[in-house]
Amino acid sequence: MGNNESHVKIRVNNLTKRFGDLTVLDKICFEIKTGELVAIVGPTGCGKTTFLNTLSKLMPATDGDILIDGEEASPRKHNISYVFQEPTCLPWRTVRENVAYGMEVKGIPKKERMERTDRIMELVGLSSCANLYPNQVSASMMQRIAVSRAFAVEPDLLLMDEPYGQLDVKLRYYLEDELISLWQKLKSTVLFVTHNIEEAVYVAERILVLSNKPTCVKAEITVDLERPRSFLDPQFMEIRHQVTELIRWW
């Protein structure tokens, strides 16, 4: 299998989705290595949500394969976690119980569940509000709960659909740093969809640029910048410009 650097965790071959005569996804192919954080960007309405829904198996693909560790992806067998744009918390459970919820569903033993919950809440600064309920915390706290819950199950693949799109700019920077820190410590494999090109360049190791419908992978950009990254770094600005041009010109 070789080391982590070379091990392909996710392989997507010819992923196609049609609704009647309309082809939304057209033979999408890409790979993600174990522990890699990859961002997906593309023009508005290019089918990013359909793409995530087929990847997560919420929606069947018309054609093509999604392989995890060389086997057809299956929610029964693999841990595929999903963080939606809107925070999804169970209002009758405390913050701590919400973070632990995914692990309960997966049947992780109580002792391990409690240890993981404590560790992740500490990493994202939720410990102080562990016993509060979702209606007692801010929108950014709610999104942290959703992100923590997704990481806590130690997913084979974590899909994030514009998780910070609803938040103001200052909060976004803060939560993006938190996400990078979680990802580095927990070594999860993450696919991060965003409309925000700057965000993509800031968080990702690689950016896949999607085309207009019928959607395919138009380009792949490696973001080989040291962390923490600076928006004012000329190389950062150059990559941002490159991605912007790819989305702008069809």
C-alpha positions in Angstrom: 0.0 0.0 0.0 2.9 2.3 0.5 2.9 5.4 2.8 0.0 7.7 3.3 1.3 10.2 0.8 0.9 7.8 -2.1 -2.2 5.9 -0.9 -5.3 6.8 -2.9 -8.3 6.9 -0.4 -11.0 8.0 -2.8 -11.2 7.3 -6.5 -14.0 8.7 -8.6 -14.3 7.2 -12.1 -16.7 8.6 -14.8 -19.2 9.8 -12.3 -22.3 10.7 -14.3 -25.7 12.0 -13.2 -28.6 12.6 -15.6 -32.1 13.8 -14.8 -34.1 12.6 -17.8 -32.4 14.3 -20.8 -30.4 16.7 -18.7 -26.9 15.7 -17.9 -25.7 17.5 -14.8 -22.5 15.5 -14.1 -20.5 14.3 -17.1 -17.9 11.6 -16.5 -16.2 13.2 -13.5 -12.9 11.6 -12.6 -10.5 12.4 -9.7 -8.6 10.9 -6.8 -8.0 12.0 -3.2 -5.1 10.7 -1.2 -5.5 9.6 2.4 -5.5 12.6 4.7 -5.7 15.2 1.9 -7.9 18.3 2.0 -9.2 19.0 -1.5 -11.4 22.0 -2.4 -14.0 22.1 -5.2 -15.0 25.3 -6.8 -17.1 26.1 -9.9 -19.5 28.6 -11.4 -22.9 29.1 -9.7 -25.4 26.4 -10.7 -22.8 24.0 -12.0 -24.2 21.1 -9.9 -21.9 21.1 -6.9 -24.7 20.0 -4.6 -25.8 17.2 -7.0 -22.1 16.2 -7.1 -21.9 16.0 -3.2 -25.2 14.2 -3.0 -24.0 11.5 -5.4 -20.6 11.2 -3.7 -22.3 10.8 -0.3 -24.7 8.2 -1.8 -27.7 10.4 -0.8 -28.5 10.2 -4.5 -27.7 7.3 -6.9 -25.4 8.1 -9.8 -26.6 7.3 -13.3 -23.2 5.9 -14.1 -19.6 5.6 -12.8 -17.9 4.4 -9.6 -17.0 5.9 -6.3 -14.3 3.8 -4.6 -13.1 4.1 -1.0 -9.9 2.1 -0.4 -10.5 0.3 -3.7 -14.1 -0.8 -2.8 -17.4 0.6 -4.0 -18.4 3.3 -1.5 -21.2 2.1 0.7 -22.8 4.0 3.7 -23.3 0.6 5.4 -19.6 -0.1 5.2 -17.8 3.2 5.1 -18.0 6.3 7.2 -19.1 9.2 4.9 -19.8 12.3 6.9 -21.5 15.4 5.6 -21.5 19.0 6.9 -24.2 21.0 5.3 -24.4 24.8 4.7 -27.0 25.2 7.4 -26.0 23.9 10.8 -27.9 20.7 11.7 -28.2 20.3 15.5 -30.7 18.3 17.4 -32.4 21.0 19.7 -33.2 18.6 22.5 -29.6 17.5 22.9 -26.9 19.5 24.6 -23.8 20.6 22.7 -21.8 17.7 24.0 -24.6 15.2 23.1 -24.8 16.7 19.6 -21.1 16.2 19.0 -21.3 12.6 20.2 -24.5 11.8 18.2 -22.7 10.5 15.0 -20.6 8.2 17.1 -23.7 6.8 18.9 -25.3 6.1 15.5 -22.1 4.2 14.5 -22.2 2.2 17.7 -18.9 3.4 19.1 -18.4 2.2 22.7 -19.3 4.8 25.4 -15.8 5.2 26.8 -14.2 5.9 23.4 -17.1 8.1 22.5 -16.6 10.3 25.6 -12.9 10.5 25.1 -13.2 11.5 21.4 -16.0 14.0 22.3 -13.8 15.7 24.9 -10.8 15.8 22.7 -12.6 17.4 19.7 -14.5 19.9 21.8 -11.3 21.0 23.4 -9.7 21.4 19.9 -12.6 23.7 18.7 -13.3 25.6 21.9 -16.7 24.0 22.7 -15.8 22.7 26.1 -17.1 25.7 28.0 -20.6 25.4 26.5 -20.8 21.6 26.6 -24.0 21.5 28.7 -25.8 24.3 26.8 -28.5 23.6 24.2 -28.3 24.7 20.5 -30.8 27.6 21.1 -28.4 29.0 23.7 -25.4 29.3 21.4 -24.4 31.4 18.4 -24.6 30.5 14.7 -20.9 30.0 14.5 -21.0 27.7 17.6 -23.7 25.7 15.9 -21.6 25.2 12.8 -18.6 24.2 15.0 -20.9 21.5 16.6 -21.7 20.2 13.1 -18.1 20.1 12.1 -17.0 18.5 15.3 -19.7 15.8 15.1 -18.5 15.0 11.5 -14.8 14.7 12.4 -15.6 12.7 15.6 -16.8 9.6 13.6 -13.3 9.5 12.0 -14.8 9.4 8.6 -13.4 7.7 5.5 -14.5 10.8 3.7 -15.7 14.1 5.1 -17.8 16.2 2.6 -18.3 19.9 3.5 -20.8 21.9 1.5 -19.9 25.6 2.1 -20.0 25.2 5.8 -19.1 28.8 6.5 -21.0 30.5 3.7 -23.6 32.0 6.0 -21.1 33.6 8.4 -19.4 37.0 8.4 -15.8 37.3 7.1 -14.0 37.6 10.4 -15.7 34.5 11.8 -15.0 32.6 8.6 -11.2 33.2 8.9 -11.3 32.0 12.5 -13.3 28.9 11.7 -11.2 28.1 8.6 -8.1 28.1 10.8 -9.9 25.9 13.3 -10.8 23.5 10.4 -7.2 23.3 9.2 -6.0 22.6 12.8 -8.6 19.8 13.3 -7.7 18.3 9.9 -4.0 18.4 10.6 -4.5 16.8 14.1 -7.1 14.2 13.1 -5.6 13.4 9.6 -9.1 13.1 8.0 -9.7 13.0 4.2 -11.8 16.1 3.4 -13.6 17.4 0.3 -14.5 21.0 0.8 -17.0 22.7 -1.6 -17.0 26.5 -1.6 -18.1 29.4 -3.8 -15.3 31.4 -2.2 -12.1 31.1 -4.2 -10.0 32.8 -1.5 -11.3 30.3 1.0 -10.4 27.4 -1.3 -6.8 28.7 -1.7 -6.6 29.2 2.1 -7.7 25.8 3.2 -6.9 23.3 0.5 -3.9 21.3 -0.7 -5.4 21.0 -4.1 -8.3 22.7 -5.9 -10.5 21.0 -8.5 -12.3 23.5 -10.7 -15.6 22.3 -12.1 -17.0 23.4 -15.5 -20.5 24.7 -16.3 -23.2 22.0 -16.8 -22.8 19.3 -18.0 -20.2 19.4 -15.2 -16.7 17.8 -15.5 -13.4 18.6 -13.8 -12.0 21.4 -15.8 -8.7 21.8 -14.1 -6.7 20.8 -11.0 -4.5 23.2 -9.2 -2.0 22.2 -6.5 -1.7 24.8 -3.7 1.8 24.3 -2.5 2.0 27.1 0.1 3.2 26.9 3.7 0.7 27.2 6.5 -0.5 29.5 8.0 -1.2 31.1 4.6 -1.3 34.8 4.0 -3.8 36.4 1.7 -1.2 39.0 0.8 1.5 36.5 -0.2 2.1 37.0 -4.0 2.0 33.3 -4.6 -1.4 33.1 -2.8 -2.7 36.0 -5.0 -1.4 34.3 -8.2 -3.2 31.0 -7.4 -6.4 32.9 -6.6 -6.1 34.7 -9.9 -5.5 31.5 -11.8 -8.6 29.8 -10.3 -10.7 33.0 -10.8 -9.8 33.0 -14.5 -10.6 29.3 -14.9 -14.1 29.9 -13.5 -14.6 33.1 -15.5 -13.7 31.9 -19.0 -15.6 29.1 -20.6 
